[in-house]
Amino acid sequence: MKNWRQPSILPGFGLTLGYTIFYLTVIILIPLAALVWRSASLGWDEFVAIALDERTLLALKVSFGCSLIAASINAVFGVLTAWVLVRYHFPGRRLLDAIIDLPFALPTAVAGISLAALYAPKGWVGSLFAPLGIKIAFTPLGIVVALVFVGLPFVVRTVQPVMQEIDREVEEVAATLGANRFQTISRVILPGLMPAILTGFALAFARAVGEYGSVIFIAGNIPYVSEIAPLLIVIRLEEFNYAGATSIACIMLIISFAMLLLINLLQMCSRRRYANVR
């Protein structure tokens, strides 16, 4: 009987694949399944009632709305920061490059306290906006500031290596063919960077949705105004309402998965379009 199994180029494929599936099952799939199972114990009517509760809806709106805004801001300014670090050489460049990773190492609670002190009405930055009637700390605007802070490195570190691989000769060829600087950036450079930009956007968005430590100090945590969904989950746990907490977490999981799936589809379309252009 003919053996249809093709031998693997790399040794140990079966063992490593089995370990990978086992590890992902224990670390990711089982906890998520437990979350769904705990939420299902409520029943469909109670689950829908929690999902449609005004406080829950507004908390989800604050979390996902602020996360989208922060990720969009990081997608723009993260690309600009990566461009400066890759294309220009100046004194202090390595120091600036190291500062980008600071949100990775800094505890989120420390970041939240620092941002709250800076952007409070009497803080160094907040006092500049207070005479204009703009309040940053203890409002959704402060949440966006905190999420921009924690999400910027994801965009920069995702786009930077891809940008380094772009040959400058491609830009020179575009210039010799009559393209101006804007056309070169929009039609030559950005199409190749778009998959990396979308990946950085997805990472920054995912980090922002689940962020807790840096947000609670600057958000003000006012119900129906600046209360985020993770904080509402903690409140339900403190009330020993475990089913309600897992239901809100399950709703966040569903929305996050749908949005990340959409971003991945856009990323695939962008890669195919860039491949066809090339």
C-alpha positions in Angstrom: 0.0 0.0 0.0 1.4 3.3 -1.0 2.2 5.7 1.8 0.7 9.1 1.1 2.3 10.7 4.1 5.0 13.2 3.1 8.0 13.2 5.3 8.6 16.5 7.2 11.6 18.6 6.2 12.2 19.5 9.9 12.6 16.6 12.4 10.2 16.4 15.4 7.2 17.9 13.8 4.7 15.6 15.4 6.1 16.1 18.9 6.4 19.9 18.6 2.9 20.1 17.1 1.4 18.0 19.9 3.1 20.1 22.5 1.9 23.3 20.9 -1.7 22.1 20.8 -1.5 20.9 24.4 0.1 24.1 25.6 -2.5 26.3 23.8 -5.3 24.1 25.1 -4.2 24.4 28.7 -3.3 28.1 28.6 -5.9 29.6 26.3 -8.7 27.2 25.3 -9.6 25.8 28.7 -9.8 29.2 30.5 -11.9 30.6 27.6 -14.2 27.5 27.7 -14.6 27.9 31.5 -15.5 31.6 30.9 -18.2 30.7 28.4 -19.5 27.8 30.5 -19.8 30.0 33.6 -21.7 32.6 31.6 -24.0 30.0 30.2 -25.1 29.0 33.7 -27.1 32.3 33.8 -29.4 31.3 31.0 -30.0 33.3 27.8 -32.5 35.7 29.3 -30.3 36.8 32.2 -27.3 37.0 29.9 -29.1 39.3 27.5 -30.4 41.4 30.4 -26.8 41.9 31.6 -25.6 42.6 28.1 -28.3 45.2 27.5 -28.0 46.9 30.9 -27.2 50.6 30.5 -24.2 50.5 32.8 -22.7 47.6 30.9 -23.3 49.1 27.5 -21.8 52.4 28.5 -18.8 50.7 30.1 -18.2 48.7 26.9 -18.7 51.8 24.8 -16.0 53.6 26.9 -13.6 50.7 26.7 -13.9 49.9 23.0 -14.4 53.5 21.9 -11.4 54.8 23.7 -9.3 51.8 22.6 -10.2 52.4 18.9 -9.3 56.1 19.2 -6.0 55.4 21.0 -5.1 52.6 18.5 -5.8 54.9 15.6 -3.7 57.7 17.1 -0.9 55.2 17.6 -1.2 53.9 14.1 -0.5 57.5 12.7 2.1 58.7 15.2 3.7 55.3 15.6 4.5 55.2 11.9 5.9 58.7 12.0 8.1 57.8 15.0 9.3 54.6 13.3 10.1 56.7 10.2 12.2 59.1 12.2 14.1 56.3 13.9 14.8 54.5 10.7 15.5 57.3 8.2 17.3 59.9 10.2 20.4 59.9 12.3 20.7 62.6 15.0 22.1 63.0 18.5 20.1 61.1 21.1 18.5 58.8 18.5 19.4 55.6 20.5 18.1 57.2 23.7 14.8 58.0 21.9 14.7 54.4 20.6 15.1 53.0 24.1 12.4 55.3 25.5 9.9 53.8 23.1 10.1 50.5 25.1 9.5 52.2 28.5 5.8 51.4 28.6 6.8 47.7 28.3 8.9 47.8 31.5 7.0 50.4 33.5 4.4 48.9 35.8 0.9 50.0 34.6 0.0 51.4 38.1 3.0 53.6 38.1 2.1 54.9 34.6 -1.4 55.6 35.7 -0.4 57.6 38.8 2.2 59.6 36.8 -0.3 60.4 34.0 -3.0 61.3 36.5 -0.5 63.7 38.3 0.5 65.3 35.0 -2.9 65.7 33.4 -4.9 66.6 36.5 -6.4 70.1 36.5 -3.5 71.3 38.7 -0.8 69.1 37.0 1.9 70.4 34.7 0.0 69.6 31.5 -3.5 69.7 32.8 -3.1 73.2 34.2 -2.3 74.4 30.6 -5.7 73.2 29.4 -7.8 74.0 32.4 -8.1 77.8 31.5 -9.5 76.7 28.1 -12.2 74.6 29.8 -10.6 71.3 28.8 -10.4 68.6 31.4 -8.2 65.7 30.6 -7.8 63.6 33.8 -10.9 61.8 35.2 -12.7 61.9 31.9 -12.7 59.6 28.8 -10.1 61.9 27.3 -7.7 60.8 30.1 -8.4 57.2 29.3 -7.4 57.8 25.7 -4.2 59.4 26.9 -3.3 56.4 29.0 -4.1 53.9 26.3 -2.0 55.9 23.8 0.9 55.7 26.3 0.7 51.9 26.7 0.0 51.1 23.0 2.6 53.2 21.1 5.4 50.6 21.4 3.4 48.0 19.7 3.0 50.0 16.5 6.6 51.3 16.4 8.2 47.9 17.0 5.9 46.3 14.4 6.5 48.8 11.7 10.2 49.6 12.3 11.8 46.3 11.1 9.6 46.3 7.9 10.5 49.9 7.2 14.2 49.1 7.6 13.8 46.5 4.8 12.4 48.9 2.3 15.2 49.8 -0.1 15.7 53.5 -0.8 16.4 52.7 -4.4 12.7 52.1 -4.8 12.1 55.7 -3.8 14.8 56.9 -6.2 13.2 54.9 -9.0 9.8 56.4 -8.3 11.4 59.9 -8.3 13.1 59.3 -11.6 9.7 58.2 -13.1 8.2 61.6 -12.1 6.6 60.8 -8.8 6.6 63.6 -6.2 7.2 63.0 -2.5 3.6 62.5 -1.6 3.0 60.0 -4.5 6.1 58.1 -3.5 4.9 57.8 0.1 1.3 57.0 -0.7 1.8 54.6 -3.6 5.2 53.1 -3.0 6.0 53.1 0.7 2.6 52.8 2.4 1.3 49.8 0.5 4.3 47.8 1.7 3.9 49.0 5.2 0.1 48.6 5.5 0.1 44.9 6.7 2.6 45.9 9.5 0.6 49.0 10.3 -2.6 46.9 10.6 -0.8 44.4 12.8 0.5 47.1 15.1 -3.0 48.6 15.2 -4.4 45.2 16.2 -1.8 44.7 18.9 -2.3 48.2 20.3 -6.1 47.8 20.2 -5.9 44.4 22.0 -3.7 45.8 24.7 -5.9 48.9 25.2 -9.1 46.9 25.5 -7.8 44.8 28.4 -5.8 47.6 30.1 -6.7 48.2 33.7 -3.8 49.4 35.9 -2.9 52.6 34.0 -6.5 53.6 33.4 -8.2 53.4 36.8 -6.0 56.2 38.2 -6.7 58.7 35.4 -10.3 57.7 34.4 -12.1 58.9 37.5 -14.2 55.7 37.4 -17.5 57.5 37.3 -20.4 55.1 36.4 -22.1 55.9 33.1 -19.3 58.4 32.3 -15.7 57.1 32.6 -16.1 53.6 33.9 -14.3 50.9 31.8 -15.5 47.4 31.3 -12.6 45.7 33.1 -13.3 47.8 36.2 -17.0 46.8 36.0 -15.9 43.2 36.0 -13.8 43.8 39.2 -16.8 45.5 40.8 -19.0 42.5 40.0 -16.4 40.2 41.5 -16.3 42.2 44.7 -20.0 41.9 44.9 -19.6 38.1 44.6 -21.6 38.2 41.4 -19.3 35.8 39.5 -21.8 35.0 36.8 -22.4 38.7 36.0 -18.6 39.3 35.9 -18.0 36.3 33.5 -20.9 37.5 31.4 -19.4 40.9 30.9 -16.0 39.3 30.2 -17.7 36.9 27.6 -19.2 39.9 25.9 -15.8 41.6 25.7 -14.3 38.4 24.3 -16.9 38.2 21.6 -16.6 41.8 20.5 -12.8 41.7 20.6 -12.6 38.5 18.6 -15.0 40.0 16.0 -12.9 43.1 15.7 -9.6 41.3 15.5 -11.0 39.0 12.9 -12.0 42.0 10.8 -8.6 43.5 11.2 -7.0 40.2 10.1 -9.2 40.1 7.0 -8.2 43.7 6.1 -4.6 42.7 6.6 -4.9 39.7 4.3 -6.6 41.9 1.6 -3.8 44.5 2.0 -1.1 41.8 1.5 -2.8 40.4 -1.6 -3.2 43.8 -3.1 0.4 44.7 -2.5 1.5 41.3 -4.0 -0.6 42.0 -7.1 1.0 45.5 -7.4 4.5 44.1 -7.2 
